Amino acid sequence: MDPEKRPPPVSRRQFASVAAAAAAGFILTACGPKRLRELSRERLAALLEDLEKDYTKRFGTAVVVADTPPIEGVTFAYALDLSRCIGCRRCVYACVEENNQSRDPEVQWIRVLGMNKEKGIDFSESDPYYQPAEVPEEGHFYVPVACQQCRNAPCTKVCPTGATWTEPDGIVVIDYDWCVGCRYCMAACPYGARHFNWAEPTIPRDHLNTKTHYLGNRPRPKGVVEKCTFCIQRVRAGRYPACVEVCPVGARKFGNLLDPKSEIRYVIENKRVLVLKEELNTMPKFFYFYGT
């Protein structure tokens, strides 16, 4: 071959990138669409029964794993009143209790950021570790952040196994049995809303929520990514997310975005509404507003 026509040499980094892409393509081709929503009813029933037996044996108490489907004609959305939030973090701990997050090491799906009123919403100046004697602290306000349940979710586009997707009711979910722990979704999420289980999750038996959902608060293994699901096990049963119920000042609103009479629609149509990082076009279904 003419030396001048030879292809340029491939660096080790270029080779690794191509190999990773090829591996992801192979996984997608080999595995195919075998997520929860595409299983037969018989196969799904057997899967849930096996999980219930496993969890019951592991925790020594009866555990239910439901597969409650989306409610037709419903798209869930969330709104948070920044003028009311006092930074008490009750939402954080209610979420941990409800969704069976690990306690050691503790995994938290909600982060509450302390902000200086003089600087406004400036994430470079935010403090997630604030510890004043009392809240709200003078001269500060608070911005809780969790999964934004994006309509144009970048996390779902990068998963090589199809383990994460958006349900018909707008909830972005993860099938923990299909997650391979590559953490591509964590890198793609601009909100830092996904969390990796570095160690085997520890859940005290007396704190285990035994009413679980396959795509929600069932116990997760080591080596997978997890995130907020709007408390899918609650909202598909007609209840509010745990964080909404526990908020002492009523700063959190939740409902059906498609219902013109819902509280969430009222907020969007009548209040000053913001979304985080709007310039990225992720189109969150988590809205922030000023009620007063």
Backbone torsions as a table, in degrees:
resi	resn	phi	psi	omega
1	MET	NA	140.4	177.0
2	ASP	-61.3	123.9	-178.7
3	PRO	-54.0	-31.0	-177.9
4	GLU	-73.8	-17.6	-177.6
5	LYS	-101.2	-0.2	179.5
6	ARG	-68.6	145.4	176.9
7	PRO	-67.7	151.4	-179.6
8	PRO	-63.4	151.1	179.3
9	PRO	-63.1	148.0	-179.4
10	VAL	-98.7	126.8	179.5
11	SER	-75.3	164.5	178.8
12	ARG	-62.0	-38.8	180.0
13	ARG	-65.6	-42.7	178.8
14	GLN	-62.9	-40.9	179.6
15	PHE	-62.9	-42.7	-179.3
16	ALA	-63.5	-38.6	179.8
17	SER	-65.1	-45.0	179.8
18	VAL	-64.9	-40.9	180.0
19	ALA	-62.9	-40.8	179.6
20	ALA	-64.6	-42.1	178.6
21	ALA	-64.0	-40.7	179.1
22	ALA	-65.2	-39.5	179.1
23	ALA	-64.5	-41.7	178.4
24	ALA	-62.8	-41.7	177.7
25	GLY	-62.6	-38.8	178.7
26	PHE	-64.0	-42.5	-180.0
27	ILE	-61.5	-45.4	179.9
28	LEU	-61.5	-40.8	-178.5
29	THR	-70.3	-41.6	-175.8
30	ALA	-73.6	-40.7	-175.4
31	CYS	-78.8	-42.3	-178.2
32	GLY	69.3	-179.8	-176.9
33	PRO	-80.8	88.4	-177.8
34	LYS	-119.7	34.1	-179.5
35	ARG	-74.9	172.6	-175.1
36	LEU	-51.9	-46.9	-173.7
37	ARG	-66.5	-13.4	-177.1
38	GLU	-107.3	5.4	177.2
39	LEU	-79.0	151.4	174.2
40	SER	-68.2	158.4	-179.7
41	ARG	-61.8	-37.9	-179.3
42	GLU	-66.0	-45.5	-179.7
43	ARG	-65.4	-39.6	180.0
44	LEU	-65.5	-43.0	179.4
45	ALA	-60.8	-41.2	178.8
46	ALA	-66.5	-39.4	179.3
47	LEU	-63.2	-46.0	-179.4
48	LEU	-65.2	-39.1	178.5
49	GLU	-62.9	-41.8	178.8
50	ASP	-63.7	-41.4	179.6
51	LEU	-64.8	-42.9	179.6
52	GLU	-60.8	-42.7	178.1
53	LYS	-63.7	-42.0	-179.2
54	ASP	-64.6	-48.5	-178.9
55	TYR	-66.6	-39.9	179.4
56	THR	-61.7	-41.6	178.1
57	LYS	-67.5	-41.9	-176.4
58	ARG	-68.2	-40.0	-174.7
59	PHE	-101.8	-7.7	176.8
60	GLY	71.6	22.3	177.5
61	THR	-149.9	150.2	-176.1
62	ALA	-64.6	126.1	179.9
63	VAL	-119.3	133.6	178.2
64	VAL	-105.6	132.2	176.0
65	VAL	-117.5	108.7	-177.5
66	ALA	-94.1	163.5	174.3
67	ASP	-129.5	38.3	-177.7
68	THR	-50.9	123.0	-175.3
69	PRO	-80.2	170.6	176.7
70	PRO	-61.6	151.1	176.5
71	ILE	-86.0	128.6	-177.7
72	GLU	-63.4	137.4	178.2
73	GLY	78.0	17.8	-178.3
74	VAL	-123.6	131.4	167.8
75	THR	-127.0	111.7	-175.5
76	PHE	-74.1	143.9	175.7
77	ALA	-146.5	162.0	-172.2
78	TYR	-132.0	145.9	175.0
79	ALA	-138.8	141.7	-177.0
80	LEU	-129.3	124.4	-177.1
81	ASP	-84.0	104.9	-178.6
82	LEU	-67.6	-22.4	-179.7
83	SER	-79.1	-12.6	-179.4
84	ARG	-106.5	-32.4	-174.7
85	CYS	-55.7	130.2	-177.8
86	ILE	-107.8	4.0	175.9
87	GLY	72.2	26.5	-175.5
88	CYS	-77.3	-17.6	179.3
89	ARG	68.1	14.9	174.9
90	ARG	-60.6	-33.6	178.9
91	CYS	-61.8	-39.3	-178.7
92	VAL	-60.0	-49.0	-173.7
93	TYR	-77.7	-30.8	174.2
94	ALA	-65.3	-37.0	177.7
95	CYS	-64.3	-44.3	179.9
96	VAL	-60.4	-45.4	-179.4
97	GLU	-64.4	-46.4	-175.5
98	GLU	-68.2	-39.1	-169.4
99	ASN	-102.6	14.0	173.5
100	ASN	56.8	42.5	174.9
101	GLN	-74.3	152.5	178.8
102	SER	-60.6	140.9	176.8
103	ARG	-98.2	-23.3	-178.2
104	ASP	-146.9	94.8	1.0
105	PRO	-74.7	148.0	-177.6
106	GLU	-78.6	132.2	177.1
107	VAL	-109.8	129.1	179.3
108	GLN	-122.3	126.9	-179.6
109	TRP	-84.8	-19.1	-179.9
110	ILE	-111.2	131.7	172.0
111	ARG	-114.4	133.0	176.6
112	VAL	-107.9	120.3	-176.2
113	LEU	-100.7	126.5	175.0
114	GLY	-82.3	132.5	-177.6
115	MET	-123.0	145.5	175.9
116	ASN	-85.4	125.6	-176.8
117	LYS	-59.8	-33.0	-179.0
118	GLU	-68.9	-27.3	-177.5
119	LYS	-99.4	-9.8	178.0
120	GLY	71.1	-160.6	-179.5
121	ILE	-79.0	91.0	-180.0
122	ASP	-127.1	102.9	-173.6
123	PHE	-67.2	-23.7	177.4
124	SER	-70.1	-18.8	179.8
125	GLU	-107.6	5.1	-176.0
126	SER	-76.8	157.8	-179.2
127	ASP	-129.5	106.3	178.6
128	PRO	-81.6	-5.5	-174.8
129	TYR	-114.3	20.8	-178.0
130	TYR	-58.3	140.6	-179.1
131	GLN	-142.5	59.5	177.3
132	PRO	-72.7	167.0	178.6
133	ALA	-65.0	-34.0	179.0
134	GLU	-142.2	151.8	172.3
135	VAL	-122.3	150.8	-1.8
136	PRO	-72.7	145.4	-180.0
137	GLU	-82.3	139.5	-179.5
138	GLU	-54.9	131.4	177.0
139	GLY	80.7	10.9	-178.1
140	HIS	-128.7	156.0	169.4
141	PHE	-136.6	175.5	-167.9
142	TYR	-134.8	141.7	-179.9
143	VAL	-127.5	98.9	174.7
144	PRO	-72.4	139.8	-179.1
145	VAL	-130.5	132.2	173.7
146	ALA	-144.1	-166.6	176.8
147	CYS	-56.6	132.3	-178.0
148	GLN	-88.2	-0.4	177.5
149	GLN	48.1	56.0	-173.6
150	CYS	-65.4	141.9	172.5
151	ARG	-73.3	-34.1	177.0
152	ASN	-111.1	68.3	-169.5
153	ALA	-77.5	116.3	179.0
154	PRO	-67.3	-27.1	-177.6
155	CYS	-64.4	-36.6	-177.1
156	THR	-73.3	-20.2	-175.5
157	LYS	-81.4	-20.8	-174.0
158	VAL	-102.0	-9.0	-176.7
159	CYS	-66.9	121.4	-176.2
160	PRO	-75.0	-14.7	-178.3
161	THR	-111.9	0.4	-177.8
162	GLY	69.4	27.8	-176.4
163	ALA	-79.1	-11.3	-180.0
164	THR	-130.8	138.3	-177.2
165	TRP	-159.0	174.8	179.1
166	THR	-103.5	125.3	179.2
167	GLU	-76.3	162.3	-180.0
168	PRO	-58.8	-23.7	178.4
169	ASP	-91.1	11.8	173.2
170	GLY	90.2	-2.1	-178.6
171	ILE	-84.9	126.5	175.7
172	VAL	-83.2	121.1	-172.6
173	VAL	-119.8	168.9	176.2
174	ILE	-132.0	131.6	169.9
175	ASP	-91.3	105.7	-173.8
176	TYR	-65.7	-22.0	178.1
177	ASP	-75.3	-17.5	179.8
178	TRP	-104.6	-11.9	178.1
179	CYS	-69.7	129.3	-180.0
180	VAL	-104.0	4.9	175.1
181	GLY	72.5	24.2	-179.0
182	CYS	-72.3	-23.2	177.8
183	ARG	68.8	17.6	173.1
184	TYR	-59.1	-39.7	-178.4
185	CYS	-64.0	-35.5	178.3
186	MET	-65.3	-40.0	178.9
187	ALA	-68.2	-32.6	-177.0
188	ALA	-79.9	-27.1	-177.3
189	CYS	-71.7	120.6	-179.2
190	PRO	-82.3	1.3	-176.2
191	TYR	-111.4	1.7	-179.0
192	GLY	59.3	35.1	-170.9
193	ALA	-94.3	-4.1	-179.1
194	ARG	-107.9	144.7	-171.8
195	HIS	-131.4	136.3	-175.6
196	PHE	-100.6	136.2	176.7
197	ASN	-85.3	96.2	-179.7
198	TRP	-74.7	-29.1	-179.0
199	ALA	-124.4	165.9	176.8
200	GLU	-62.4	119.2	-177.0
201	PRO	-60.1	139.7	178.7
202	THR	-114.2	121.7	179.2
203	ILE	-125.3	114.4	177.6
204	PRO	-57.4	136.5	-176.6
205	ARG	-55.6	-40.4	-177.1
206	ASP	-77.7	-2.9	176.5
207	HIS	-113.1	1.7	-178.5
208	LEU	-71.3	126.0	171.8
209	ASN	-82.1	111.4	-172.8
210	THR	-83.8	-8.7	177.1
211	LYS	-97.4	101.0	-171.4
212	THR	-121.5	169.4	177.1
213	HIS	-126.7	142.2	-178.2
214	TYR	-55.1	-39.7	-177.3
215	LEU	-96.9	11.3	-176.3
216	GLY	-129.5	-103.5	-167.0
217	ASN	-96.2	17.0	174.2
218	ARG	-66.4	151.0	-178.4
219	PRO	-56.5	134.7	-179.3
220	ARG	-100.2	151.0	178.1
221	PRO	-88.1	172.8	172.7
222	LYS	-66.8	142.3	173.3
223	GLY	89.5	15.0	176.0
224	VAL	-123.1	165.2	177.8
225	VAL	-98.9	143.4	178.4
226	GLU	-137.2	167.0	-175.0
227	LYS	-167.3	172.2	175.1
228	CYS	-62.8	138.3	176.0
229	THR	-124.2	26.2	-174.4
230	PHE	58.5	26.3	-174.9
231	CYS	52.9	61.0	-175.1
232	ILE	-54.0	-32.2	-179.7
233	GLN	-68.9	-21.7	179.6
234	ARG	-96.0	-49.2	-171.1
235	VAL	-69.0	-29.7	176.6
236	ARG	-77.0	-6.4	174.7
237	ALA	-106.0	12.2	176.0
238	GLY	85.1	17.2	-180.0
239	ARG	-110.3	164.5	174.6
240	TYR	-80.0	155.9	169.6
241	PRO	-58.5	154.0	-177.2
242	ALA	-59.3	-38.1	-178.0
243	CYS	-66.2	-31.9	178.3
244	VAL	-69.1	-45.0	-178.4
245	GLU	-64.4	-35.6	-172.0
246	VAL	-86.0	-17.0	-175.6
247	CYS	-59.7	120.3	-174.6
248	PRO	-75.4	-12.8	-176.5
249	VAL	-117.1	5.7	178.0
250	GLY	67.2	33.3	-177.1
251	ALA	-78.6	-15.9	-173.0
252	ARG	-108.0	132.0	-179.4
253	LYS	-123.3	146.4	-176.3
254	PHE	-150.3	143.4	177.5
255	GLY	175.3	-166.6	-176.4
256	ASN	-90.0	114.9	-178.3
257	LEU	-64.9	-23.4	-177.3
258	LEU	-86.9	-7.6	-179.9
259	ASP	-93.1	111.2	-176.8
260	PRO	-64.4	-15.2	180.0
261	LYS	-99.2	3.2	-177.3
262	SER	-76.7	158.1	179.4
263	GLU	-64.7	-35.1	-178.7
264	ILE	-65.2	-38.2	177.4
265	ARG	-68.3	-38.0	178.2
266	TYR	-60.3	-44.1	179.9
267	VAL	-60.4	-47.8	-176.4
268	ILE	-64.0	-36.5	-174.8
269	GLU	-87.4	-15.5	-172.9
270	ASN	-126.4	-5.7	-177.8
271	LYS	-117.2	167.1	174.3
272	ARG	-78.9	107.9	-170.4
273	VAL	-109.4	140.9	177.0
274	LEU	-130.2	155.9	168.6
275	VAL	-127.9	153.6	-178.7
276	LEU	-78.1	133.6	174.8
277	LYS	52.6	52.4	-178.0
278	GLU	-58.1	-30.1	-176.9
279	GLU	-63.7	-16.1	-179.2
280	LEU	-84.3	-8.6	177.7
281	ASN	59.3	35.5	176.0
282	THR	-81.0	-17.1	177.9
283	MET	54.1	66.8	-179.8
284	PRO	-63.7	152.8	169.9
285	LYS	-106.2	23.5	175.0
286	PHE	-119.4	113.2	-174.1
287	PHE	-111.9	146.8	173.5
288	TYR	-112.2	144.7	-179.1
289	PHE	-150.2	165.9	175.1
290	TYR	-111.0	111.6	-177.8
291	GLY	-80.3	-23.4	-179.5
292	THR	-129.6	NA	NA
